[in-house]
Amino acid sequence: METIGFVGLGAMGKPMAGRLAQAGLKLIVHDKAGTAERAPAGARAAGSVGEVVADAETLFLSLPDGKVVEAVARAIAAAKPRKTNLVVDLSTIGLEAAGKTAAIFSGAGIAYLDAPVSGGVAGASKGTLAVMAAGSKADFARVEAPLKAMAKNLFHVGETPGQGQAMKLLNNFLSATAMAATSEAVIFGESQGLDMGTILSVLNVSTGQNTASSDKFVNRILTGTFNAGFTVHLMAKDVGLYRNAVEGAGTAAKVGEPVSAVWRELDDKMGAEDFTRVYTHLGGKRGA
């Protein structure tokens, strides 16, 4: 059985690696913040990235940002001995970083799939994520089985690294927009004496229904838990990456710029909080 490597066992990486281990795959993992306590049952804990790439032909990454991914990519490319010949990057890092990372791996003869995911911590735990992969179709086919252990919906979105990032960023921009706009709408409704539960019941069978109204508000805000598992800082990062990419593409940003400003402001005030806290930031009283 081929050994699969996994580097990055944070909020998303740990449950994704756990799904691979539960599927019975031969897994070696590493996280610089502490591998032994984060490694899923059945996986072998490695003391370094070098130890992982010396043993794993296919390597998955789940890392916080482009700078970290680039640094790890350089370490992988320089590692000797190295068995790794395909890296699947599940991180959200932006188009520019994906291009730089692809170049690093290409120079070392390592294939690269830019494959960010959507679905949050809940989706990672349940194995219901969506994967948006860009790169060789042959490489995508090669990792289809382990990806299916982590995700319900697999999409090959293009041949060029960066296209996966473009898909993920536009998705997260829409999610961020829905979260902020739904917060404002619900707050307005509450100011007119409407009950939040009533507002959501109507929205979710009407044209205003969206992922914020059907999921985040129903499960995280109405309940007062604010525990979607994705921080304000990470959402602000992703919206900022989207805004930068739009600027580079020269496409419209009439909606994107004010939405980006909302998340930058929120990041400055409560970056470590759950991103559903945008509701209280905009004036919502429940859970304030």
C-alpha positions in Angstrom: 0.0 0.0 0.0 1.3 3.4 -0.9 2.2 5.6 2.0 0.4 9.0 2.0 1.8 12.0 3.8 -0.1 14.8 5.5 1.5 18.1 6.7 -0.6 20.5 8.8 -2.9 19.2 11.5 -4.8 22.3 12.4 -8.5 22.9 12.6 -9.1 21.6 9.1 -6.0 19.4 8.6 -6.5 17.2 11.7 -10.1 16.0 10.7 -9.1 15.6 7.1 -6.1 13.5 8.0 -8.4 11.6 10.4 -10.7 10.7 7.5 -7.7 9.2 5.6 -6.7 7.2 8.6 -10.3 6.0 9.2 -10.3 4.8 5.5 -7.4 2.5 6.3 -4.8 4.3 4.3 -1.2 4.1 5.3 -0.5 7.6 6.7 2.4 9.5 8.0 1.7 13.0 9.4 3.5 16.1 10.7 2.7 19.4 12.3 5.3 21.8 13.6 3.0 22.9 16.5 3.1 19.3 17.8 2.5 16.1 15.9 2.0 13.4 18.6 -1.0 15.1 20.2 -2.6 16.0 16.9 -1.9 12.8 14.9 -5.1 10.7 14.2 -5.3 7.2 15.4 -3.7 4.8 13.0 -1.3 7.4 11.6 2.5 7.5 12.1 3.8 10.7 13.6 6.8 12.2 11.9 9.3 14.5 13.6 9.8 16.7 10.5 8.6 17.4 7.0 11.8 15.7 5.7 10.8 12.5 7.4 7.4 12.6 5.7 8.7 13.2 2.2 11.3 10.4 2.6 8.5 7.9 3.0 5.4 9.2 1.2 4.9 9.3 -2.6 1.8 11.5 -2.3 1.7 14.4 0.2 -1.2 16.5 1.3 -0.8 20.0 2.7 -3.2 21.9 4.9 -1.5 25.1 5.9 -2.6 28.6 7.0 -1.4 30.9 4.2 0.8 31.3 1.2 4.0 32.2 3.0 3.9 29.0 5.0 3.0 26.9 2.0 5.9 28.4 0.0 8.4 27.7 2.9 7.2 24.1 3.2 7.4 23.7 -0.6 11.0 24.8 -0.6 11.8 22.3 2.2 10.1 19.5 0.3 11.9 20.4 -2.9 15.3 20.4 -1.2 14.7 17.3 0.9 17.1 14.3 0.5 16.1 11.5 0.4 12.8 12.2 -1.1 10.1 9.8 -2.3 7.4 12.4 -2.7 6.5 13.0 -6.4 3.0 14.6 -6.0 1.9 17.3 -3.6 -1.8 18.1 -3.2 -2.3 21.5 -1.5 -5.6 21.7 0.3 -4.8 25.2 1.6 -6.3 28.5 0.6 -3.3 30.7 -0.4 -4.4 32.9 -3.4 -3.4 32.8 -7.0 0.0 34.3 -6.8 1.2 32.0 -4.1 -0.2 29.0 -6.0 1.8 30.0 -9.0 5.0 30.4 -7.0 4.4 27.1 -5.3 3.8 25.3 -8.6 7.1 26.7 -9.9 9.0 25.5 -6.8 7.7 22.0 -7.3 8.1 22.0 -11.1 11.8 22.9 -10.6 12.2 19.8 -8.4 10.3 17.4 -10.7 7.3 17.2 -8.3 3.8 17.3 -9.6 1.4 19.7 -7.9 -2.4 20.0 -7.5 -3.8 23.3 -6.3 -6.8 21.8 -4.5 -8.5 24.0 -1.8 -11.6 22.8 0.0 -14.9 24.2 1.2 -17.2 23.0 3.9 -15.5 24.1 7.2 -14.5 22.0 10.2 -17.9 20.3 10.2 -17.5 19.2 6.6 -13.9 18.0 7.3 -15.1 15.9 10.2 -17.9 14.4 8.3 -16.0 13.9 5.0 -18.5 16.1 3.1 -16.1 18.7 1.8 -16.0 20.1 -1.7 -12.6 19.9 -3.4 -11.7 22.3 -6.3 -8.6 21.0 -7.9 -6.5 22.5 -10.6 -3.6 20.6 -12.3 -3.1 17.5 -14.4 -6.2 15.4 -14.9 -3.9 12.3 -14.5 -2.7 13.6 -11.1 -6.3 14.4 -10.1 -7.3 10.8 -11.0 -4.4 9.4 -9.1 -5.6 10.9 -5.8 -9.3 10.5 -6.3 -9.6 7.6 -3.8 -8.0 9.5 -0.8 -9.9 12.7 -1.8 -13.1 10.7 -1.6 -12.2 9.7 1.9 -12.2 13.4 2.8 -14.8 15.0 0.5 -18.2 14.3 -1.0 -17.9 16.6 -4.0 -14.7 16.5 -6.2 -14.2 19.0 -9.0 -11.4 19.2 -11.5 -11.7 22.9 -12.3 -8.8 23.4 -14.7 -5.3 22.4 -15.7 -3.4 25.5 -14.3 -2.5 25.9 -10.6 -4.2 29.0 -9.4 -7.5 28.1 -10.9 -8.4 26.1 -7.8 -7.6 29.2 -5.8 -9.8 31.3 -8.0 -12.7 29.0 -7.5 -12.3 28.8 -3.8 -11.9 32.6 -3.4 -14.9 33.5 -5.4 -16.9 30.9 -3.3 -15.6 32.4 0.0 -16.3 35.9 -1.2 -20.0 34.9 -1.8 -20.1 33.2 1.6 -18.7 36.3 3.3 -21.1 38.6 1.4 -24.0 36.4 2.4 -23.0 36.4 6.0 -22.6 40.1 6.3 -25.7 41.0 4.2 -27.9 38.5 6.1 -26.7 39.9 9.4 -27.7 43.4 8.3 -31.1 42.2 7.1 -31.9 40.2 10.2 -30.8 43.1 12.4 -33.2 45.4 10.5 -36.0 42.8 10.9 -35.4 42.6 14.6 -35.5 46.4 14.9 -39.1 46.1 13.5 -40.1 43.6 16.2 -39.7 40.5 14.1 -38.4 37.4 15.8 -35.2 36.0 14.4 -36.6 32.5 14.1 -39.6 33.8 12.1 -37.3 35.8 9.9 -35.2 32.7 9.1 -38.2 30.5 8.6 -39.5 32.9 5.9 -36.1 33.5 4.3 -35.4 29.9 4.0 -38.5 29.2 1.8 -38.2 32.5 -0.1 -35.8 34.1 -2.6 -33.5 35.5 0.1 -32.4 32.1 1.2 -28.6 31.5 1.3 -26.0 29.6 3.2 -25.9 32.1 6.0 -29.7 32.0 6.6 -30.0 28.3 6.2 -26.9 27.2 8.1 -24.9 29.8 10.0 -27.9 31.7 11.5 -30.0 28.6 12.2 -27.2 26.5 13.7 -24.7 29.1 15.1 -26.4 32.4 15.8 -30.0 31.5 16.7 -28.5 29.0 19.1 -26.1 31.6 20.5 -23.1 29.2 20.0 -21.2 31.2 17.3 -19.1 28.1 16.6 -18.8 27.7 12.8 -15.1 26.8 13.3 -13.8 29.5 11.0 -12.3 32.7 12.4 -12.9 36.3 11.4 -9.2 36.6 10.5 -9.3 33.7 8.1 -12.4 35.0 6.3 -10.8 38.5 6.1 -7.7 36.8 4.7 -9.7 35.0 2.0 -11.8 38.1 1.1 -8.6 40.1 0.9 -7.0 37.5 -1.4 -10.2 37.6 -3.6 -10.1 41.4 -3.7 -6.4 41.3 -4.8 -7.1 38.7 -7.5 -10.0 40.8 -8.8 -7.8 43.9 -9.0 -5.2 41.8 -10.9 -7.9 40.5 -13.3 -9.4 44.0 -13.8 -12.9 42.8 -13.2 -15.7 44.6 -11.3 -15.3 45.2 -7.5 -18.3 47.4 -6.8 -19.6 44.9 -4.3 -16.2 43.3 -3.4 -14.6 46.5 -2.1 -17.2 47.4 0.6 -17.5 43.7 1.6 -13.8 43.5 2.0 -13.8 46.7 4.1 -16.4 45.2 6.5 -14.2 42.1 7.0 -11.0 44.2 7.4 -12.7 46.3 10.1 -14.0 43.2 11.9 -10.5 41.5 11.7 -9.0 44.6 13.5 -11.5 44.3 16.3 -12.1 40.6 16.8 -9.9 38.6 14.4 -9.7 35.5 16.6 -13.5 35.3 17.0 -15.7 33.0 15.0 -16.7 34.7 11.7 -20.4 34.4 12.6 -19.7 37.2 15.1 -20.2 39.6 12.2 -23.8 39.6 13.3 -22.9 41.2 16.7 -20.3 43.5 15.1 -23.0 45.0 12.9 -25.3 45.6 15.9 -27.1 42.2 16.5 -28.1 41.7 20.2 -28.3 37.9 20.4 -25.1 36.6 22.0 -23.7 40.2 22.3 
